[in-house]
Amino acid sequence: MTFPPIRDELRGLEPYGAPQLSKDTAPVQLNVNENPYPPSEAVVADIAKAVAEAAATLNRYPDREFTELREALAAYLGHGVSPSQMWAANGSNEVMLQLLQAFGGPGRTALSFAPTYSMYPEYARDTVTEWVVGHRETDFSLDLDAARAKVKEIRPHVVLLPSPNNPTGTALPPEAVSMLCEAAGDGIVVVDEAYGEFRRTGTPSALELLPAYRNLVVTRTMSKAFALAGARLGYLAAAPEICDAIRVVRLPYHLSAVTQATALAALRHAPELLGAVDALRAERDTTVDWLRDQGLQVADSDANFVLFGVFGDRHAVWQGMLDRGVLIRETGPDGWLRVSVGTPDEMTAFKNALTEVLT
Ligand SMILES: *Cc1c(COP(=O)(O)O)cnc(C)c1O
């Protein structure tokens, strides 16, 4: 044995994470799909008050069932979802890990279609779940017949797909979700709607299909549209049996009293926190058009980011942008880069920097 006795498959691996640079190095931060607008003074004051009240009870463990929060999340989601169908954790990334702890594991398989969210294979690895990827088409859509065949061949316990997809921005049409739920049989189908609120008009949410499929899980987060990435609150809606299965693997009292108070206060201000979503969607559409006008390839986006390329040396473009104070993300298929949608001023800085880098 060598010290530290870390699992063989983890030895020498680097922890995952986009570069987190200071505002001095990178004044324009467009790399992790955050909402660029901080909460207003009124929202900050209300959250502070709620946290102060929670602080007075910190000698006690929090409500393990986070009952009030599940009620508030169900009310926010609508679509007839009940509190017994809600589950929450510290970011939807923790929700995803819990799903694999409960439904994956040794001898079990999780399936996605690449390009897909880069964290999923790490959760599969951490839970000793076999990780298999099929492929998307060149326009990043899913070929339904090929995807059905893949699901039938692999017979996964868990199918994991972001919609809108990260890093491409592609949303799944409802017929794709239905097909996956039917093809998966008793396996679960997780549609990760972290960017759901940014969908273009006419793109439905998988929440509409929940009553039809007991194996469908729709995850959401307060980190993106909701402008609350720092609070760490993600959640899912699914059949109550699925929530009960997760209860078995969750840590006791995993959602702190401070987290619950923060999320509840924020949900009371949902319209205001989501107030910038329409402006961000418009800015995204403008960014897509502008990038196309530059002669670049751009993926259609239903999210708050845009994937563009194709560059022979994308790292040089990324570095050139950073040298000009604009931090974007080197991710996705070879040659592509991803930019998160920021404020109008930030997008002007992005366009100016990219124009310089490309000439
Ligand atoms: C950002 C993101 C999440 C959300 O992560 P949190 O842990 O809730 O902050 C989930 N899925 C995808 C695909 C994402 O890009």
The ligand as a Gaussian input file, in Angstrom:
#p B3LYP/6-31G(d) Opt

LIG

0 1
 C      -24.519000      24.418000     -13.455000
 C      -25.096000      23.076000     -13.698000
 C      -25.774000      22.419000     -12.679000
 C      -26.049000      23.082000     -11.357000
 O      -25.129000      22.906000     -10.426000
 P      -25.404000      23.287000      -8.884000
 O      -24.709000      22.209000      -8.170000
 O      -26.879000      23.278000      -8.678000
 O      -24.815000      24.632000      -8.717000
 C      -26.329000      21.171000     -12.934000
 N      -26.231000      20.620000     -14.148000
 C      -25.621000      21.242000     -15.163000
 C      -25.591000      20.596000     -16.503000
 C      -25.006000      22.470000     -14.958000
 O      -24.369000      23.058000     -15.961000

